[in-house]
Amino acid sequence: MIREAQVPMREQDPGSRVHNFSEVPLGYSEEEARQEAGRCLKCKTAPCVRGCPVEVDIPEFIGHVETGDFRAAAATIKRTNNLPAVCGRVCPQEVQCQGVCTLGKKFEPCGIGRLERFVADWELEHGIQSVEPPPPTGRRVAVVGSGPAGLTCAADLRLLGHEVTVFEALHEPGGVLMYGIPEFRLPKAVVAQEVEGLRRLGVGIETNVVVGKTVTVDGLFAEGFEAVFVGSGAGLPRFLGIPGETLIGGYSANEFLTRVNLMRAWQFPEYDTPVRIGSQVAVIGGGNVAMDAARTALRLGAEKVTVLYRRTRTEMPARVEEIHHAQQEGVEMEFLVNPVQLYGSDGVLGEAECLRMELGPPDDSGRRRPVPIAGSEFVINVDTCVVAVGNQPHPLVPRTTPGLEVSRRGTVQADETGSTSRSGVFAGGDIVTGAATVISAMGAGKQAAAAVDRYLGAGG
């Protein structure tokens, strides 16, 4: 008889975890993983595989988990996914592989993400089986950015025998995995171990290299690289454009989370990167980044954290799990509210004036457009405000790469293979799509790696 619900995953108690940065979900035991794997129907049609942007053979790896052959499960996943410990934690499985799970038509879908995380963690604990790349082809490829798109593209190209060097602007590789996602959701040691796996493959990684400043794409070609993949992401924050955003106490989510995650502000003074946090914190936005910022603010000691979102709970783009965890921890949420001005004295934030909203016709995103209600102004006390309303690609690489076409949104124009208007230059991930998911960026990195390989094979 099929168990209707997923095997629950143990978690830290909400009352305890708001005082630490340790990971919230604790993962499956071997017994729990095998129980959950036993729920999989092993469908011949495998819609879950089609729902996975990197096409992991999900029924096969879950079958290995069910029989207790965790080593074989890890090998199956890593045929197409080089970052399983990351994906098992942060991918939106509920709208991808699990969203089309046959079991989910009648019961809860199989816990594919939880099982992927279990397998990856088991392998990290018991030793990673090394993979020998094929004989070298003698061709050199540069990868710009060490986020999920860049790391995936680099690994696939190395497994094809090419010499690959990744250039990262920051002092640690990992991109958004390091600077954007909090420790309690994605431990940095996990990211570092995944990156180390690429180094073992022979991928070169150079940090503190700002492509467009330290070196240009043309400069990389001049150094002997025969193709360049641009996976520099979308790390340029958007702002509200309202008065008072520059007051002390105002942050973009990008700066706030980078200070905490990459620069370890939560371990101050051991790490000399302080971050100012007041007692009354407002986080503006409704996505995963907003949830990350709100939950981080609580852990830094805020007395009250409120998420202000201009639509309703139904339209929030954040994952259900992230919203649930935030509310468990005491984050308050105000819907149909939009700040219009921030106030302060002596340059320090103190209040926010807001408007009540109502939903009108759908906008370009397909969601109903928020419309201000006349005369609904009200003021709240705020001494820290984090703006989490989205990011866009930084223009540095496109501006310094002649012949690279860019859209009106600032994204690099590339086809489904990652090919751009510039011969030998490929692109994928958020630099092409705008801010999206980790796994979609990885899928783009895989597509681009295949296109680069074809380009080199054709004499490019």
C-alpha positions as CSV (number, residue, x, y, z in Angstrom):
1,M,0.0,0.0,0.0
2,I,1.4,3.4,-1.0
3,R,2.1,5.9,1.8
4,E,0.0,8.9,0.9
5,A,2.2,11.6,2.5
6,Q,5.9,12.2,2.1
7,V,8.2,11.0,4.9
8,P,8.6,14.1,7.1
9,M,12.0,15.7,7.3
10,R,13.2,16.7,10.7
11,E,13.9,20.4,11.3
12,Q,15.3,22.7,14.0
13,D,12.6,24.0,16.3
14,P,11.5,27.5,15.2
15,G,12.1,29.0,18.6
16,S,15.7,27.8,18.6
17,R,16.7,28.3,15.0
18,V,15.9,32.1,15.0
19,H,19.0,32.4,17.3
20,N,21.4,30.6,15.1
21,F,22.5,30.3,11.4
22,S,22.6,26.5,11.3
23,E,20.7,24.7,8.6
24,V,17.0,24.4,9.3
25,P,16.0,21.1,7.6
26,L,18.1,18.3,9.1
27,G,17.8,15.8,6.2
28,Y,16.8,12.2,6.0
29,S,18.3,9.2,7.8
30,E,19.1,6.2,5.6
31,E,16.0,4.4,6.8
32,E,13.8,7.5,6.1
33,A,15.3,7.9,2.6
34,R,14.6,4.3,1.7
35,Q,11.0,4.6,3.0
36,E,10.5,7.7,0.9
37,A,12.1,6.1,-2.1
38,G,9.7,3.2,-1.8
39,R,6.8,5.6,-2.6
40,C,8.1,6.2,-6.1
41,L,6.0,4.5,-8.8
42,K,9.1,4.1,-11.1
43,C,6.9,5.3,-14.0
44,K,8.0,4.2,-17.5
45,T,7.0,7.6,-18.9
46,A,9.0,9.4,-16.1
47,P,7.4,12.9,-16.4
48,C,9.7,13.9,-13.5
49,V,12.7,13.6,-15.8
50,R,11.1,16.0,-18.3
51,G,10.3,18.3,-15.5
52,C,14.0,18.5,-14.5
53,P,16.0,21.2,-16.4
54,V,19.1,19.0,-16.2
55,E,17.2,15.8,-16.9
56,V,18.4,13.7,-14.0
57,D,17.3,10.0,-14.3
58,I,15.1,10.3,-11.3
59,P,13.4,6.9,-11.2
60,E,16.9,5.2,-11.6
61,F,18.5,7.1,-8.7
62,I,15.5,6.7,-6.5
63,G,15.5,2.9,-7.3
64,H,19.1,2.8,-6.0
65,V,18.1,4.6,-2.8
66,E,15.3,2.2,-2.2
67,T,17.7,-0.8,-2.4
68,G,20.3,1.0,-0.3
69,D,22.9,1.4,-3.0
70,F,23.6,5.1,-2.3
71,R,26.8,5.1,-4.2
72,A,25.0,4.1,-7.4
73,A,22.3,6.7,-6.7
74,A,25.0,9.4,-6.5
75,A,26.6,8.2,-9.7
76,T,23.3,8.3,-11.5
77,I,22.5,11.9,-10.4
78,K,26.0,13.1,-11.3
79,R,25.8,11.9,-14.9
80,T,23.8,15.1,-15.5
81,N,23.9,17.2,-12.3
82,N,27.3,18.4,-10.9
83,L,25.7,20.3,-8.0
84,P,23.3,17.8,-6.3
85,A,23.8,18.9,-2.7
86,V,22.9,22.5,-3.8
87,C,19.9,21.4,-6.0
88,G,18.5,19.2,-3.3
89,R,18.3,22.2,-1.0
90,V,17.3,25.2,-3.1
91,C,15.6,24.0,-6.3
92,P,11.8,24.6,-6.6
93,Q,11.0,20.9,-7.0
94,E,7.4,21.6,-6.2
95,V,7.0,23.3,-9.6
96,Q,9.5,21.2,-11.6
97,C,10.1,17.4,-11.1
98,Q,7.7,17.0,-8.2
99,G,5.1,19.2,-9.9
100,V,4.6,16.6,-12.6
101,C,5.1,13.5,-10.4
102,T,2.5,10.9,-11.3
103,L,2.1,10.0,-7.6
104,G,1.2,13.6,-6.9
105,K,-2.0,13.3,-9.0
106,K,-3.6,11.4,-6.1
107,F,-1.3,11.8,-3.1
108,E,1.7,13.9,-2.1
109,P,4.4,13.7,-4.8
110,C,7.5,11.7,-4.2
111,G,10.1,13.8,-2.2
112,I,12.6,14.0,-5.0
113,G,14.4,17.0,-3.7
114,R,14.8,15.5,-0.3
115,L,16.1,12.3,-1.7
116,E,18.6,14.2,-3.9
117,R,19.9,16.1,-0.9
118,F,20.2,12.8,1.1
119,V,22.2,11.1,-1.7
120,A,24.5,14.1,-2.1
121,D,25.1,14.5,1.6
122,W,25.7,10.7,1.9
123,E,28.4,10.9,-0.8
124,L,30.1,14.0,0.8
125,E,30.2,12.1,4.1
126,H,31.4,8.8,2.7
127,G,33.8,10.1,0.1
128,I,33.3,11.3,-3.4
129,Q,34.1,8.9,-6.2
130,S,36.5,10.6,-8.5
131,V,35.8,10.9,-12.2
132,E,38.6,10.8,-14.7
133,P,38.1,13.3,-17.6
134,P,38.8,12.0,-21.1
135,P,42.2,12.7,-22.9
136,P,42.7,16.5,-23.4
137,T,41.5,17.9,-26.7
138,G,44.0,20.8,-26.5
139,R,41.2,23.4,-26.7
140,R,40.9,26.2,-24.1
141,V,37.6,27.7,-22.8
142,A,37.1,30.6,-20.5
143,V,34.0,30.8,-18.2
144,V,33.0,34.1,-16.8
145,G,31.3,33.7,-13.4
146,S,31.3,30.9,-10.9
147,G,27.6,30.7,-10.2
148,P,25.4,27.7,-11.1
149,A,25.5,28.3,-14.9
150,G,29.2,28.8,-15.0
151,L,30.1,25.9,-12.7
152,T,27.8,23.5,-14.7
153,C,29.2,24.7,-18.1
154,A,32.8,24.4,-16.8
155,A,32.3,20.8,-15.4
156,D,30.6,19.6,-18.6
157,L,33.3,21.1,-20.8
158,R,36.0,19.5,-18.7
159,L,34.3,16.1,-18.9
160,L,34.5,16.6,-22.7
161,G,38.3,16.9,-22.4
162,H,38.7,20.7,-22.8
163,E,40.9,22.9,-20.7
164,V,38.6,25.2,-18.7
165,T,39.3,28.2,-16.5
166,V,36.6,30.0,-14.5
167,F,37.0,33.7,-13.7
168,E,35.1,34.9,-10.6
169,A,34.9,38.6,-9.7
170,L,34.5,38.0,-5.9
171,H,37.1,36.5,-3.5
172,E,35.3,33.1,-3.2
173,P,33.8,31.0,-6.0
174,G,30.1,30.1,-6.0
175,G,28.3,33.2,-7.2
176,V,24.8,33.6,-5.9
177,L,25.2,30.3,-4.0
178,M,27.8,32.0,-1.8
179,Y,26.6,35.6,-1.6
180,G,22.8,35.3,-2.0
181,I,21.5,32.3,-0.1
182,P,21.8,32.3,3.7
183,E,23.8,29.8,5.6
184,F,20.6,28.4,7.3
185,R,19.3,27.4,3.9
186,L,22.5,26.5,2.0
187,P,25.6,26.0,4.2
188,K,28.6,27.5,2.6
189,A,30.7,24.3,3.4
190,V,28.3,22.4,1.0
191,V,29.0,24.9,-1.8
192,A,32.7,24.8,-1.1
193,Q,32.7,21.0,-1.4
194,E,30.8,21.1,-4.7
195,V,33.3,23.6,-6.0
196,E,36.2,21.5,-4.8
197,G,34.7,18.6,-6.9
198,L,35.3,20.8,-10.0
199,R,38.8,21.5,-9.0
200,R,39.4,17.7,-8.7
201,L,38.2,17.4,-12.3
202,G,40.9,19.8,-13.3
203,V,38.8,23.0,-13.7
204,G,40.9,26.0,-13.0
205,I,39.2,28.8,-10.9
206,E,40.6,32.3,-10.6
207,T,39.0,34.7,-8.1
208,N,39.2,38.5,-7.9
209,V,39.1,38.8,-11.7
210,V,36.5,41.3,-12.8
211,V,35.9,40.5,-16.5
212,G,35.3,43.9,-18.2
213,K,37.8,45.6,-15.8
214,T,40.7,43.2,-14.9
215,V,40.5,41.6,-18.4
216,T,38.0,41.8,-21.2
217,V,36.4,39.1,-23.3
218,D,38.6,40.2,-26.2
219,G,41.6,40.0,-23.8
220,L,40.7,36.4,-23.0
221,F,40.7,35.5,-26.7
222,A,44.1,37.2,-27.0
223,E,45.4,35.0,-24.1
224,G,44.6,31.9,-26.2
225,F,41.1,31.0,-25.1
226,E,39.1,29.7,-28.1
227,A,35.6,30.2,-26.7
228,V,34.1,32.2,-23.8
229,F,31.0,31.4,-21.8
230,V,29.4,34.3,-20.0
231,G,27.5,33.3,-16.9
232,S,27.9,36.4,-14.8
233,G,24.3,36.3,-13.5
234,A,22.0,39.1,-12.5
235,G,23.6,40.7,-9.5
236,L,22.6,44.4,-10.0
237,P,19.8,45.3,-7.6
238,R,16.7,47.1,-8.5
239,F,15.4,49.8,-6.2
240,L,12.0,51.4,-5.5
241,G,12.9,54.8,-6.7
242,I,11.2,56.5,-3.8
243,P,12.5,59.3,-1.5
244,G,14.6,58.2,1.4
245,E,16.1,55.0,0.0
246,T,19.6,56.3,0.7
247,L,19.0,57.0,4.4
248,I,21.2,55.1,6.9
249,G,19.4,51.8,7.5
250,G,18.3,51.3,3.9
251,Y,19.8,48.3,2.0
252,S,19.3,46.5,-1.2
253,A,18.8,42.8,-0.5
254,N,21.9,42.2,-2.6
255,E,24.1,44.3,-0.3
256,F,22.4,43.0,2.9
257,L,22.7,39.3,2.1
258,T,26.2,39.7,0.6
259,R,27.5,41.3,3.8
260,V,25.9,38.5,5.9
261,N,26.5,35.4,3.7
262,L,29.8,36.0,1.8
263,M,31.4,38.4,4.3
264,R,30.2,36.7,7.4
265,A,28.6,39.7,9.1
266,W,26.7,37.2,11.3
267,Q,30.0,36.2,12.9
268,F,31.1,39.8,13.7
269,P,33.6,40.7,15.2
270,E,35.4,37.5,14.3
271,Y,34.8,38.6,10.7
272,D,35.2,42.4,10.5
273,T,32.1,43.1,8.4
274,P,29.4,44.7,10.6
275,V,25.9,45.2,9.4
276,R,23.5,47.6,11.0
277,I,20.2,46.0,12.1
278,G,17.5,47.9,13.9
279,S,14.7,46.7,16.1
280,Q,11.9,47.3,13.5
281,V,12.8,45.9,10.1
282,A,10.8,46.1,6.9
283,V,11.5,43.9,3.9
284,I,9.9,44.9,0.7
285,G,9.1,42.2,-1.8
286,G,7.6,38.7,-2.0
287,G,10.2,36.4,-3.5
288,N,12.7,33.9,-2.0
289,V,15.2,36.8,-1.6
290,A,12.7,38.7,0.5
291,M,12.1,35.6,2.7
292,D,15.9,35.1,3.0
293,A,16.4,38.8,4.1
294,A,13.5,38.7,6.6
295,R,14.7,35.5,8.2
296,T,18.3,36.8,8.3
297,A,17.2,40.0,10.0
298,L,15.5,38.0,12.8
299,R,18.7,36.0,13.4
300,L,20.7,39.2,13.6
301,G,18.5,40.4,16.5
302,A,15.6,42.4,15.1
303,E,12.6,42.6,17.4
304,K,10.1,42.7,14.7
305,V,10.4,41.9,11.0
306,T,7.6,42.7,8.5
307,V,7.4,41.7,4.9
308,L,5.6,44.3,2.8
309,Y,4.2,43.0,-0.4
310,R,2.0,44.9,-2.9
311,R,0.0,41.9,-4.0
312,T,-1.7,39.1,-2.0
313,R,-0.3,35.8,-0.6
314,T,-1.6,34.1,-3.7
315,E,0.7,36.0,-6.0
316,M,3.8,35.7,-3.9
317,P,6.6,34.1,-6.0
318,A,8.5,32.7,-3.0
319,R,8.5,29.0,-2.5
320,V,5.7,27.7,-0.2
321,E,8.4,26.1,2.1
322,E,10.2,29.4,2.5
323,I,7.1,31.3,3.3
324,H,6.1,28.6,5.8
325,H,9.5,28.7,7.5
326,A,9.5,32.5,7.7
327,Q,6.0,32.6,9.3
328,Q,7.0,29.8,11.7
329,E,10.0,31.9,12.8
330,G,7.8,35.0,13.5
331,V,8.1,37.0,10.3
332,E,5.0,39.1,9.9
333,M,3.5,39.8,6.5
334,E,1.5,42.8,5.3
335,F,-0.2,42.2,1.9
336,L,-1.5,44.8,-0.5
337,V,0.9,47.4,0.9
338,N,3.4,49.5,-1.0
339,P,5.9,52.0,0.6
340,V,6.0,55.4,-1.2
341,Q,8.5,57.3,1.0
342,L,11.1,56.7,3.8
343,Y,11.7,59.3,6.5
344,G,14.4,59.9,9.0
345,S,16.3,62.4,11.1
346,D,20.0,63.2,10.9
347,G,20.2,60.9,7.9
348,V,19.0,57.8,9.8
349,L,15.8,55.9,8.8
350,G,12.9,56.1,11.2
351,E,9.6,55.7,9.4
352,A,8.0,54.5,6.2
353,E,4.9,56.0,4.5
354,C,2.8,53.3,2.8
355,L,-0.3,53.0,0.6
356,R,-2.9,50.3,0.7
357,M,-3.4,48.6,-2.7
358,E,-6.0,46.6,-4.6
359,L,-5.6,44.3,-7.5
360,G,-6.5,45.4,-11.0
361,P,-6.1,43.6,-14.4
362,P,-3.1,41.3,-15.0
363,D,0.2,43.0,-16.0
364,D,3.0,41.6,-18.3
365,S,3.9,38.9,-15.6
366,G,0.4,37.5,-15.8
367,R,-0.3,38.6,-12.2
368,R,-3.0,41.1,-11.4
369,R,-1.5,44.6,-11.3
370,P,-1.5,46.4,-7.8
371,V,-3.4,49.7,-7.9
372,P,-3.1,52.3,-5.1
373,I,-6.2,53.1,-3.1
374,A,-6.6,56.9,-2.8
375,G,-6.4,58.3,0.7
376,S,-5.1,55.0,2.2
377,E,-1.8,56.4,3.4
378,F,-0.4,55.2,6.7
379,V,3.0,55.3,8.5
380,I,5.0,52.6,10.2
381,N,8.1,52.7,12.4
382,V,11.1,51.3,10.5
383,D,14.8,51.6,11.3
384,T,16.0,49.1,8.8
385,C,14.6,48.6,5.3
386,V,15.7,45.9,2.9
387,V,14.5,46.3,-0.7
388,A,14.1,42.9,-2.3
389,V,12.2,43.7,-5.5
390,G,14.5,41.9,-8.0
391,N,17.9,42.1,-9.7
392,Q,19.1,42.6,-13.3
393,P,22.3,41.8,-15.1
394,H,25.3,44.1,-14.6
395,P,26.1,45.8,-17.9
396,L,29.9,45.6,-17.5
397,V,30.6,42.5,-19.6
398,P,28.2,43.4,-22.4
399,R,29.5,47.0,-22.6
400,T,33.1,45.8,-22.9
401,T,32.4,43.1,-25.5
402,P,32.0,44.5,-29.0
403,G,29.4,42.8,-31.2
404,L,27.4,41.3,-28.2
405,E,23.8,42.1,-28.6
406,V,21.8,43.0,-25.5
407,S,18.0,43.3,-25.0
408,R,16.2,46.4,-23.7
409,R,16.2,44.7,-20.3
410,G,20.0,44.5,-20.3
411,T,20.1,40.8,-20.8
412,V,22.5,39.2,-23.3
413,Q,20.6,37.9,-26.4
414,A,21.3,34.2,-26.9
415,D,19.4,31.3,-28.5
416,E,18.4,28.1,-26.7
417,T,21.9,26.7,-27.2
418,G,23.6,29.7,-25.6
419,S,25.0,31.0,-28.9
420,T,25.2,34.8,-29.0
421,S,25.6,37.4,-31.8
422,R,29.4,37.3,-31.2
423,S,31.2,34.3,-32.7
424,G,32.9,32.2,-30.0
425,V,30.9,33.9,-27.2
426,F,28.2,31.9,-25.5
427,A,25.9,32.9,-22.6
428,G,23.4,31.4,-20.2
429,G,21.6,31.7,-16.9
430,D,20.4,34.9,-15.4
431,I,22.6,37.1,-17.7
432,V,20.2,35.8,-20.5
433,T,16.9,35.2,-18.7
434,G,17.0,37.7,-15.9
435,A,16.8,36.5,-12.3
436,A,15.6,32.9,-12.3
437,T,16.3,29.6,-10.5
438,V,19.5,27.8,-9.8
439,I,18.5,24.8,-11.7
440,S,17.3,26.7,-14.8
441,A,20.7,28.4,-14.8
442,M,22.4,25.0,-14.6
443,G,20.3,23.7,-17.5
444,A,21.4,26.7,-19.6
445,G,25.0,25.9,-18.6
446,K,24.6,22.4,-19.9
447,Q,23.1,23.5,-23.2
448,A,25.9,26.0,-23.7
449,A,28.6,23.5,-22.9
450,A,27.3,21.2,-25.7
451,A,27.2,24.2,-28.1
452,V,30.7,25.2,-27.2
453,D,31.9,21.6,-27.8
454,R,30.2,21.6,-31.2
455,Y,31.7,25.0,-32.0
456,L,35.2,23.8,-31.2
457,G,34.7,20.6,-33.1
458,A,33.7,22.5,-36.1
459,G,37.0,24.4,-36.0
460,G,35.9,27.4,-34.1
